[in-house]
Amino acid sequence: MPARSLAAFEAVLPEVDRAIVDLTARGYDGIAAIAAAAAAGRSVLAVGQHDDRETRQRALAAGANRVLAYRRMFEDGPRQIGGWLAGPVPSESAT
């Protein structure tokens, strides 16, 4: 379910068990969306720039289970996302 604002994202959270958040979205704050999803008990896969270590760390600290670079999404996206959606939710460390 696509959401183009934080309010729309929060509105669909009760209907999903996992969320994919674009960390560079212009219509909402990706870190705030991750925090909202994590607070609602949802698993979160965040996608962002490969060279933005600070944002990656902030996403993990906010509750993202995984953070993938756009490059990885394009190279191996279907397998990465499909596996994440179908299986247990592995988490990365924020450190």
C-alpha positions as CSV (number, residue, x, y, z in Angstrom):
1,M,0.0,0.0,0.0
2,P,1.8,3.1,-1.1
3,A,1.7,6.2,1.2
4,R,3.0,9.6,0.2
5,S,2.8,11.3,3.6
6,L,3.4,10.4,7.2
7,A,-0.3,10.6,8.0
8,A,-1.1,8.2,5.1
9,F,1.7,5.9,6.2
10,E,0.4,5.9,9.8
11,A,-3.2,5.3,8.5
12,V,-2.2,2.0,6.7
13,L,0.0,0.6,9.5
14,P,-2.9,-1.3,11.2
15,E,-3.4,-3.1,7.9
16,V,0.1,-4.4,7.4
17,D,2.7,-6.4,9.3
18,R,5.8,-5.1,7.5
19,A,6.7,-1.7,5.9
20,I,9.2,-0.6,3.3
21,V,10.3,3.0,3.9
22,D,12.2,5.2,1.4
23,L,14.7,7.2,3.5
24,T,14.9,9.9,0.8
25,A,11.2,10.4,0.3
26,R,10.2,14.0,-0.2
27,G,6.6,13.7,1.1
28,Y,7.5,12.4,4.6
29,D,10.4,12.0,7.1
30,G,11.7,8.5,6.6
31,I,13.1,8.3,10.2
32,A,9.7,9.4,11.6
33,A,8.0,6.8,9.5
34,I,10.3,4.0,10.8
35,A,9.7,5.1,14.3
36,A,5.9,5.1,13.8
37,A,6.0,1.6,12.3
38,A,8.3,0.3,15.0
39,A,6.1,1.8,17.7
40,A,3.1,0.0,16.1
41,G,5.1,-3.3,16.2
42,R,5.7,-3.5,12.5
43,S,8.9,-4.8,10.9
44,V,10.6,-2.2,8.7
45,L,12.9,-2.5,5.7
46,A,14.4,0.9,4.9
47,V,15.9,1.9,1.6
48,G,18.4,4.7,1.1
49,Q,21.6,6.0,-0.3
50,H,24.6,3.6,-0.2
51,D,27.0,6.2,1.1
52,D,24.8,7.8,3.8
53,R,26.1,6.0,6.9
54,E,24.6,8.5,9.3
55,T,21.1,8.1,7.9
56,R,21.5,4.3,7.9
57,Q,22.5,4.4,11.6
58,R,19.6,6.7,12.4
59,A,17.2,4.3,10.6
60,L,18.4,1.3,12.6
61,A,18.2,3.3,15.8
62,A,14.6,4.3,15.0
63,G,13.6,0.7,14.6
64,A,14.4,-0.5,11.0
65,N,15.1,-4.2,10.9
66,R,17.2,-3.8,7.7
67,V,18.6,-1.0,5.6
68,L,19.4,-1.6,1.9
69,A,21.1,0.7,-0.5
70,Y,19.2,1.6,-3.7
71,R,22.0,-0.1,-5.7
72,R,21.3,-3.4,-3.9
73,M,17.6,-3.0,-4.4
74,F,18.1,-2.8,-8.2
75,E,20.7,-5.5,-8.3
76,D,19.1,-8.0,-6.0
77,G,15.8,-6.4,-5.0
78,P,13.3,-9.1,-5.8
79,R,15.2,-11.7,-3.9
80,Q,16.0,-9.4,-1.0
81,I,12.5,-8.1,-0.6
82,G,10.8,-11.4,-1.4
83,G,12.9,-13.1,1.3
84,W,12.2,-10.4,3.8
85,L,8.5,-10.4,3.2
86,A,8.2,-14.2,3.3
87,G,10.5,-15.2,6.1
88,P,11.4,-14.4,9.6
89,V,12.5,-10.8,10.1
90,P,16.3,-10.6,10.5
91,S,17.6,-7.4,12.1
92,E,20.8,-5.5,11.8
93,S,22.6,-3.9,14.6
94,A,22.6,-0.1,14.9
95,T,26.3,-0.2,15.9
